[in-house]
Amino acid sequence: MKINLSQLEANPFRKISKYPIDREKVKQLKTSIEETTFWDNILARPHPTKKGILQMAYGHHRWIALKELKVKTVDIPVRSLDDAAMIRIMASENLDTWRASPAVVNETVLTTKEFLDAELKKCETWDKFQKNHLIDLLDGSREEDYKRLRSKGVGQTTILKFLGGNWKQWMVQSALSTISMHKEKTVDRKAVETFDKLEQANRFKAAVKEAKIPVKSQLGLAKVLKREEVASANIPDRVKEFAVQKKISLPDPKPLPMLDDYVKETTKMMNHVTPRLKRIQGNLESIQDSHIKEGFVMYGESLRDILNDILRQMKGLTNGKQ
């Protein structure tokens, strides 16, 4: 069908912000089109509500290349495609184009899950469900499967069947895991999607969870690892290093106010009344328990020795006067 390029719109299920146009691919396509002319590598359907407008199922990079080459009209196939077909075609194209990029895999799986859950919600009864195309995605097409899906929403098995054989179980598992951890606020989805490969993203995701890296710190860490081109196998070790550095870089504990003066004053009061000595002893034990590690770094090992010596003397005095 011969159409004006201005009639075309993007696939409604394709979120450009999640996987933007690859400029290098557009450049290659422009060269190819100039050398061999345009082949009908765009598939579209009539817009469900806008007369004269077509929605692309695939071919977004060619669409951009044609527009930049100032091409006005093209001859492309136009078919009647439902939403399920538009998502499946988009998912197949994404896999070919982006080579299982974490961002694209996550967004494709999420889009599929949202679509299937919405379709499932329309099926208020088992009878209605049996008339829906989702019936083909269930093993055995049993009513109990329908009830389970209605209560929990679609999962890995159903999504995998819907997307087709080119999609692998580990891809869907990875995406559902990232989406779930992001909702639980244990992983920053943007940080996971910084990486180019799922293996890198999965290693990073597991490592930051194990090391308990704060969500707010994960994106910056992911960008550093990508910029330094850290190998997948080395990502866990680098995350652990970051965790150690994070602890070292925490603000130093505030020193006790006038600690030296306090120790001297306590020494002078050691021969006073027993009840007062017990109160001072308790204070010093508290100081030793909570601040001795930080305190001797700032005041020297002599401070630790002084405190221990004072405490020994005080215990002896208080025990003797009881």
C-alpha positions in Angstrom: 0.0 0.0 0.0 1.4 3.4 -1.0 1.3 5.9 1.8 2.7 9.3 2.9 5.4 8.9 5.5 3.5 11.5 7.6 0.7 9.0 8.1 2.9 6.7 10.2 3.1 6.6 14.0 5.2 4.5 16.3 4.0 1.2 17.8 1.9 2.3 20.8 3.6 -0.3 23.0 7.1 0.8 22.2 8.4 3.3 24.7 11.0 5.4 23.0 12.4 6.7 26.3 13.3 3.1 27.4 15.1 2.1 24.2 15.7 5.2 22.0 16.7 5.2 18.3 20.2 3.9 17.7 21.8 6.6 15.7 24.5 4.3 14.2 21.8 1.9 12.9 19.9 4.9 11.3 23.1 6.0 9.6 23.7 2.5 8.2 20.1 2.3 7.0 20.3 5.7 5.3 23.4 4.5 3.4 21.6 1.3 2.4 18.5 3.1 1.2 20.6 5.5 -0.9 22.5 2.7 -2.5 19.7 0.1 -3.0 16.5 2.1 -2.5 13.9 1.3 0.2 12.6 -2.2 0.6 9.2 -2.6 2.3 10.7 -3.4 5.7 8.0 -1.5 7.6 4.8 -3.3 8.7 1.8 -1.2 9.9 -1.8 -1.5 10.8 -4.7 1.0 10.6 -4.9 3.2 13.7 -7.9 1.9 15.8 -9.4 5.4 16.2 -7.6 7.9 13.9 -8.8 7.7 10.3 -5.9 7.8 7.7 -3.2 7.1 10.4 -1.2 3.9 10.5 0.7 2.4 13.5 3.9 0.6 12.8 4.4 -2.9 14.2 8.1 -2.7 13.3 10.5 -0.6 11.3 11.1 2.4 13.5 14.8 2.9 12.5 13.9 2.7 8.8 11.1 5.2 9.5 13.5 7.7 11.0 16.1 7.1 8.2 13.4 7.7 5.5 12.3 11.0 7.2 15.9 12.2 7.4 16.4 11.4 3.7 13.3 13.6 3.0 11.4 10.6 1.5 7.7 11.6 1.2 6.0 8.3 0.2 6.6 4.6 0.6 5.0 1.4 -0.4 4.6 -0.8 2.7 2.4 -3.8 3.8 -0.6 -2.8 5.9 -2.4 -5.5 7.8 -5.2 -5.8 10.4 -3.2 -6.6 13.6 -4.6 -6.8 17.1 -2.7 -5.5 20.2 -1.3 -8.9 21.0 0.2 -9.2 17.6 1.7 -5.7 17.8 3.4 -6.6 21.1 4.7 -9.9 19.8 6.1 -8.3 16.7 7.7 -5.5 18.7 9.2 -8.0 21.1 10.7 -10.0 18.2 12.2 -6.9 16.6 13.6 -5.7 19.9 15.4 -8.9 20.4 16.9 -8.8 17.0 17.9 -5.1 17.2 19.0 -4.7 20.8 20.6 -8.1 21.5 18.9 -8.7 24.8 19.7 -5.3 26.3 18.6 -5.2 30.0 16.5 -2.0 29.4 14.7 -3.5 26.4 14.2 -6.9 28.0 12.8 -5.4 31.1 10.5 -3.0 29.3 9.2 -5.7 26.9 8.4 -8.1 29.7 6.8 -5.4 31.7 4.7 -4.2 28.7 3.7 -7.8 28.1 2.7 -8.5 31.7 0.7 -5.3 31.9 -1.2 -6.1 28.7 -1.9 -9.7 29.7 -3.0 -8.7 33.2 -5.3 -6.1 31.7 -6.8 -8.6 29.3 -7.3 -11.0 32.2 -9.1 -8.4 34.2 -11.7 -8.1 31.4 -12.5 -11.8 31.8 -14.7 -11.6 34.9 -15.8 -15.3 34.7 -14.5 -18.6 33.5 -16.9 -18.6 30.6 -15.7 -15.2 29.4 -12.1 -16.3 29.7 -12.7 -19.4 27.5 -13.7 -17.0 24.7 -10.5 -15.0 25.1 -7.3 -15.7 23.2 -5.4 -16.0 26.6 -6.9 -19.5 26.9 -4.2 -20.8 24.6 -1.5 -19.7 27.1 -2.6 -22.0 29.8 -1.5 -25.6 30.3 -4.7 -27.8 30.0 -6.9 -24.7 30.0 -8.3 -25.6 33.4 -10.6 -23.4 35.5 -8.2 -23.6 38.4 -5.5 -22.1 36.2 -7.8 -19.2 35.4 -8.5 -18.6 39.1 -4.8 -18.7 39.9 -4.0 -16.1 37.2 -6.9 -13.9 38.3 -5.6 -13.9 41.9 -1.8 -13.5 41.2 -1.6 -12.1 37.7 0.4 -13.6 34.9 3.8 -14.9 35.6 6.9 -16.2 33.8 5.4 -19.2 32.1 2.5 -17.3 30.6 4.7 -14.4 29.5 7.2 -16.8 27.9 4.4 -18.5 25.9 3.0 -15.2 24.7 6.4 -13.9 23.5 7.3 -17.0 21.6 10.3 -19.3 21.1 12.9 -16.6 20.5 12.6 -15.4 24.0 14.3 -17.5 26.7 13.2 -18.3 30.2 16.2 -16.7 31.9 15.4 -13.4 30.1 11.9 -13.3 31.5 13.1 -14.4 34.9 15.7 -11.6 34.9 13.2 -8.9 34.0 10.6 -10.0 36.5 13.2 -10.1 39.2 14.4 -6.6 38.4 10.9 -5.2 38.3 10.1 -6.9 41.6 13.3 -5.7 43.4 12.7 -2.2 42.1 9.2 -2.2 43.6 10.7 -3.5 46.9 13.2 -0.6 46.8 16.2 -2.9 47.0 17.5 -2.3 43.5 17.5 0.8 41.3 16.1 -0.3 37.9 17.9 2.6 36.1 21.2 1.3 37.6 20.5 -2.2 36.3 19.6 -0.9 32.9 22.8 1.1 32.6 24.6 -2.1 31.5 24.6 -3.4 27.9 24.3 -7.1 28.7 21.9 -9.1 30.9 24.8 -11.0 32.4 26.3 -7.8 33.7 23.0 -6.5 34.9 22.2 -9.7 36.8 25.7 -9.8 38.5 25.3 -6.2 39.5 21.8 -6.8 40.8 22.8 -9.7 43.0 26.0 -8.0 44.2 24.4 -4.7 45.4 21.7 -6.7 47.2 24.2 -8.9 49.0 26.4 -5.9 49.9 23.3 -3.9 50.9 24.3 -0.9 48.7 21.8 1.9 49.2 19.4 2.3 46.3 20.4 6.0 46.0 24.1 5.0 45.4 23.5 2.3 42.9 23.1 4.4 39.7 26.4 6.2 40.2 28.2 2.9 40.9 26.7 1.3 37.8 27.8 4.2 35.6 31.4 3.9 37.0 31.5 0.2 36.3 30.2 0.7 32.8 32.6 3.6 32.1 35.6 1.5 33.3 34.3 -1.5 31.3 34.5 -3.8 34.2 34.1 -7.5 33.1 31.0 -9.3 34.2 33.0 -11.7 36.4 34.6 -8.8 38.2 31.5 -6.9 39.0 30.8 -8.6 42.4 34.3 -7.8 43.7 34.1 -4.2 42.6 30.8 -3.8 44.3 32.3 -5.2 47.5 35.2 -2.8 47.2 32.6 0.0 46.9 30.8 -1.2 50.0 34.1 -1.1 52.0 34.9 2.4 50.7 31.4 3.5 51.6 31.9 2.5 55.2 35.3 4.2 55.4 33.9 7.4 53.9 31.1 7.7 56.5 31.5 10.7 58.7 33.9 10.2 61.6 32.1 9.8 65.0 32.0 13.0 66.9 34.6 13.1 69.8 33.3 13.2 73.3 33.3 16.9 74.5 36.3 17.7 76.6 37.1 14.0 77.1 40.6 14.6 78.6 39.2 17.0 81.2 36.5 14.5 82.1 39.0 11.7 82.7 41.2 14.0 84.9 38.2 15.1 86.9 37.1 11.5 87.3 40.5 10.6 88.6 40.3 13.3 91.3 37.0 12.1 92.5 38.0 8.4 92.9 38.4 8.7 96.6 35.0 10.3 97.2 31.8 8.7 98.3 31.0 5.2 96.9 27.6 6.0 95.3 29.2 8.8 93.3 32.0 6.5 92.2 29.5 3.9 91.0 27.8 6.5 88.8 31.1 7.7 87.4 32.2 4.0 86.8 29.0 3.4 84.8 29.6 6.5 82.7 33.2 5.4 81.9 32.1 1.9 81.1 29.6 3.4 78.6 32.4 5.5 77.1 34.6 2.5 76.8 31.9 0.3 75.2 30.7 2.8 72.6 33.7 5.0 71.8 36.9 3.2 72.7 37.6 2.1 69.1 37.2 5.6 67.7 38.6 7.4 70.8 42.0 5.8 70.9 42.5 6.6 67.2 42.0 10.3 67.9 43.7 10.5 71.3 46.3 7.8 71.1 46.6 4.4 72.7 47.4 6.0 76.0 43.8 7.0 76.4 42.7 3.4 76.3 45.3 2.4 78.9 44.2 5.3 81.2 40.5 4.4 80.9 41.2 0.7 81.6 43.4 1.5 84.5 40.9 3.9 86.0 38.1 1.3 85.7 40.2 -1.4 87.4 40.9 0.9 90.3 37.3 2.1 90.6 36.0 -1.5 90.6 38.5 -2.3 93.4 37.5 0.7 95.4 33.8 0.2 95.0 34.0 -3.5 95.8 36.1 -2.7 98.9 33.6 -0.1 100.2 30.5 -2.1 99.8 
